[in-house]
């Protein structure tokens, strides 16, 4: 997924993947879903270098022997599962839901989450300074 704009962090700080993992758990996603692992990869790439979502799905799919549509669907299933378990109207997933379908687009979730993760990484970097 290429080099990104994020600065290098010292060993005492959490890595990007650890922050992503904790963030996904905090919004209710479970690691038991393939979509969780695909989201880890998609967010790691998108946080570092935003790219078209189909490009992300293609790269992830190629690494796992899946087609891009399967990757997107697995991500969407993991997100929808978290929404069903949550039922919390105040959480971030609820705010991203479509009124018509009650679902969240995987691309919207990735873009929103990448922004939150960049903020978490920046805040952690400042606290370590």
Residue pairs with C-beta under 8 A, 6 or more apart in sequence:
1 41
1 44
1 45
1 48
1 49
1 51
1 59
2 45
2 48
2 49
3 48
3 49
4 47
4 48
4 49
5 48
5 49
6 16
6 47
6 48
6 118
6 121
7 125
9 15
9 121
9 124
9 125
9 128
10 128
12 128
13 124
13 125
13 128
14 22
14 124
16 44
16 47
16 48
16 117
16 121
17 40
17 44
19 117
19 120
19 121
19 124
20 39
20 40
20 43
20 44
20 47
20 117
21 31
21 40
23 43
23 113
23 116
23 117
23 120
24 31
24 36
24 39
24 40
24 43
24 113
25 31
27 82
27 91
27 92
27 93
27 113
28 82
28 83
28 85
28 86
28 91
28 93
29 35
29 36
29 39
29 78
29 79
29 81
29 82
30 36
30 78
30 81
30 82
31 37
33 74
33 77
33 78
33 81
34 74
34 78
35 74
35 75
35 76
35 77
35 78
35 79
36 78
38 60
38 64
38 71
38 74
38 75
38 78
39 75
39 78
39 109
39 110
39 113
41 56
41 59
41 60
41 63
42 53
42 56
42 57
42 60
42 75
42 110
43 110
43 113
43 114
43 117
45 51
45 56
45 59
46 56
46 110
46 111
46 114
47 114
47 117
47 118
47 121
50 111
50 114
53 72
53 106
53 107
53 110
54 68
56 110
57 68
57 69
57 71
57 72
58 68
60 66
60 68
60 71
61 67
61 68
61 70
61 71
64 71
66 74
72 106
75 106
75 109
75 110
76 103
76 104
76 105
76 106
79 93
79 103
79 104
79 106
79 109
80 103
80 104
82 93
83 93
83 94
83 97
83 102
83 103
83 104
86 93
86 94
88 94
92 112
92 116
93 104
93 109
96 104
96 105
96 108
96 109
96 112
97 103
97 104
98 104
98 105
